[in-house]
Amino acid sequence: VVAVPLPLLRAGLPALRPGLPAGHAEALGRIGMGLLHKAALRVEPWPAPDWADWVGQIPETPGRWGAFAALARATGEPVLVALHGGREARRLEALPAVAVAAEAEGALARMAGRAVRVRAIQVTGWGADPWSRGAYSHLPPGASPEDRRTLARPPSPRLALAGEHCSADHPATLRGAWESGRAAALALIG
């Protein structure tokens, strides 16, 4: 079972000999890989109602600091998580965490109407990670769920692929990755 991120498969890592069949290789080439930047922020004071699971605003710049998952109710900790995709994800990945925290503080102050300080920050860097090279597959124009189904079919009796990019029912999720791995293993053992 080969369970590596889509960009690594495309780059031939690991090297598969004799290679994937044409249908699998074509499907692999059609599925896209996106980027999602996550910033987990421990903040003070808490800028939202205690019952809130999400807080947001219409951002000054579209796509930038518009929504935060509020984890305080679920975790008991004053943590917000901001999600950014596409160009914003690439822009934020290029910044040091201290600059990301400063931007978040400005956005949260506008939202809350008072100063909000980021006391700790943890950011993702999936685009720069040589072992992932992105985050979450997607179907660009020309691709279809059938491409995911093709990848989920074992290309040989001794080889199966797994990962969220192989799941037509739950793509871009941990559930999809898990279920595809289980299905790949079961397909090989019969």
C-alpha positions as CSV (number, residue, x, y, z in Angstrom):
1,V,0.0,0.0,0.0
2,V,1.5,3.3,-1.1
3,A,0.0,6.1,1.0
4,V,1.9,9.3,0.2
5,P,0.6,12.7,-0.8
6,L,-0.4,13.4,-4.3
7,P,2.6,15.7,-5.2
8,L,5.0,13.0,-4.1
9,L,3.4,10.4,-6.3
10,R,3.6,12.8,-9.2
11,A,7.3,13.4,-8.5
12,G,7.9,9.7,-8.6
13,L,8.5,9.4,-4.8
14,P,8.6,6.6,-4.1
15,A,9.7,5.2,-7.5
16,L,7.2,2.6,-8.7
17,R,8.6,0.1,-11.1
18,P,7.3,-0.5,-13.8
19,G,5.2,2.6,-13.1
20,L,1.5,3.2,-12.9
21,P,-0.8,2.0,-15.7
22,A,-1.8,4.8,-18.1
23,G,-5.3,5.3,-16.6
24,H,-3.9,5.7,-13.1
25,A,-1.1,8.1,-14.4
26,E,-3.7,10.2,-16.3
27,A,-6.0,10.4,-13.2
28,L,-3.0,11.4,-11.1
29,G,-2.2,14.2,-13.5
30,R,-5.7,15.6,-13.5
31,I,-6.3,15.8,-9.7
32,G,-5.1,19.1,-8.3
33,M,-3.3,19.8,-5.0
34,G,-4.3,22.9,-3.0
35,L,-2.8,24.7,0.0
36,L,-4.5,25.6,3.3
37,H,-2.8,27.7,5.9
38,K,-3.9,27.2,9.5
39,A,-3.0,29.6,12.3
40,A,-3.9,28.4,15.8
41,L,-3.9,31.5,18.1
42,R,-4.0,31.5,21.9
43,V,-5.6,35.0,22.5
44,E,-6.3,37.3,25.4
45,P,-8.9,38.7,26.1
46,W,-11.3,36.3,24.5
47,P,-12.9,38.2,21.7
48,A,-16.2,36.3,21.2
49,P,-19.3,35.1,23.1
50,D,-18.6,32.1,25.2
51,W,-21.2,30.0,23.2
52,A,-19.5,30.8,19.8
53,D,-18.0,28.1,17.7
54,W,-17.1,30.4,14.8
55,V,-16.5,34.2,14.8
56,G,-16.0,36.3,11.8
57,Q,-16.3,39.6,10.0
58,I,-16.3,41.0,6.5
59,P,-12.6,41.4,6.0
60,E,-10.9,44.6,4.8
61,T,-9.2,42.5,2.1
62,P,-11.4,39.7,0.6
63,G,-10.2,36.3,1.8
64,R,-8.0,37.6,4.5
65,W,-8.8,37.1,8.2
66,G,-12.6,36.8,7.8
67,A,-13.4,33.8,9.9
68,F,-12.0,32.0,13.0
69,A,-13.0,28.6,14.5
70,A,-13.5,29.3,18.2
71,L,-12.2,26.4,20.2
72,A,-12.8,27.7,23.7
73,R,-16.1,26.0,24.3
74,A,-14.8,22.6,23.1
75,T,-11.3,22.8,24.7
76,G,-11.6,25.2,27.6
77,E,-8.7,27.1,26.2
78,P,-8.8,30.6,24.6
79,V,-7.8,29.3,21.1
80,L,-9.0,30.5,17.7
81,V,-8.0,28.9,14.4
82,A,-7.9,30.9,11.2
83,L,-8.0,29.2,7.8
84,H,-6.7,30.6,4.6
85,G,-6.6,29.0,1.1
86,G,-5.1,29.8,-2.3
87,R,-3.0,32.9,-2.7
88,E,-3.5,33.9,0.9
89,A,-2.2,30.6,2.1
90,R,0.9,31.0,0.0
91,R,1.4,34.6,1.2
92,L,1.0,33.6,4.9
93,E,3.3,30.6,4.5
94,A,6.1,33.0,3.4
95,L,5.8,35.1,6.6
96,P,7.3,34.4,10.0
97,A,4.9,33.4,12.7
98,V,5.3,36.8,14.5
99,A,4.1,38.6,11.3
100,V,1.1,36.3,11.0
101,A,0.3,37.0,14.7
102,A,0.5,40.7,14.1
103,E,-1.9,40.5,11.2
104,A,-4.3,38.4,13.3
105,E,-4.2,40.9,16.2
106,G,-5.2,43.7,13.8
107,A,-8.1,41.7,12.4
108,L,-9.3,40.5,15.8
109,A,-9.1,44.1,17.1
110,R,-11.3,45.3,14.2
111,M,-13.7,42.4,14.9
112,A,-13.9,42.7,18.7
113,G,-13.7,46.6,18.9
114,R,-10.8,46.3,21.4
115,A,-7.2,45.1,21.5
116,V,-6.8,41.3,21.3
117,R,-3.3,39.9,21.9
118,V,-1.9,36.7,20.5
119,R,-0.1,35.1,23.4
120,A,1.0,32.0,21.4
121,I,0.8,30.9,17.7
122,Q,1.2,27.7,15.8
123,V,1.1,27.8,12.0
124,T,1.2,25.1,9.3
125,G,3.6,25.1,6.4
126,W,2.4,22.2,4.2
127,G,3.4,23.9,1.0
128,A,7.1,24.1,2.0
129,D,7.1,20.7,3.6
130,P,9.1,18.4,1.3
131,W,7.0,15.4,2.5
132,S,3.6,16.9,1.7
133,R,4.1,19.7,-0.8
134,G,0.6,21.0,-0.3
135,A,-2.6,20.3,1.5
136,Y,-5.8,18.8,0.3
137,S,-6.5,17.5,-3.2
138,H,-9.2,19.1,-5.3
139,L,-10.8,18.6,-8.7
140,P,-9.8,21.3,-11.1
141,P,-11.6,21.7,-14.5
142,G,-11.1,18.5,-16.5
143,A,-11.0,16.3,-13.4
144,S,-13.8,14.3,-11.9
145,P,-14.6,12.0,-9.0
146,E,-14.0,9.1,-11.4
147,D,-10.3,10.1,-11.3
148,R,-10.3,9.5,-7.5
149,R,-12.1,6.1,-8.1
150,T,-9.4,5.2,-10.6
151,L,-6.7,5.8,-8.1
152,A,-8.5,3.8,-5.5
153,R,-8.5,0.7,-7.7
154,P,-5.4,-1.3,-7.2
155,P,-3.2,-1.0,-10.3
156,S,-1.8,-4.5,-9.8
157,P,-2.4,-7.5,-7.5
158,R,0.6,-6.4,-5.4
159,L,0.1,-2.6,-5.4
160,A,-2.6,-0.3,-4.1
161,L,-2.7,3.5,-3.6
162,A,-4.2,5.2,-0.6
163,G,-4.8,8.7,0.6
164,E,-7.5,11.4,0.7
165,H,-6.9,11.9,-3.1
166,C,-8.1,8.3,-3.6
167,S,-11.5,8.9,-1.9
168,A,-14.5,10.0,-4.0
169,D,-16.8,10.0,-1.0
170,H,-14.6,11.9,1.5
171,P,-11.9,13.7,-0.4
172,A,-9.6,16.1,1.3
173,T,-10.4,14.6,4.7
174,L,-8.7,12.4,7.3
175,R,-11.7,10.1,7.0
176,G,-11.1,9.7,3.3
177,A,-7.5,9.0,3.8
178,W,-8.2,6.4,6.5
179,E,-11.0,4.7,4.6
180,S,-8.9,4.5,1.4
181,G,-6.0,3.0,3.3
182,R,-8.2,0.4,4.8
183,A,-9.8,-0.4,1.5
184,A,-6.4,-0.7,-0.2
185,A,-5.1,-3.1,2.4
186,L,-8.3,-5.2,2.2
187,A,-8.0,-5.3,-1.6
188,L,-4.5,-6.7,-1.4
189,I,-5.1,-9.3,1.1
190,G,-8.2,-10.5,-0.7
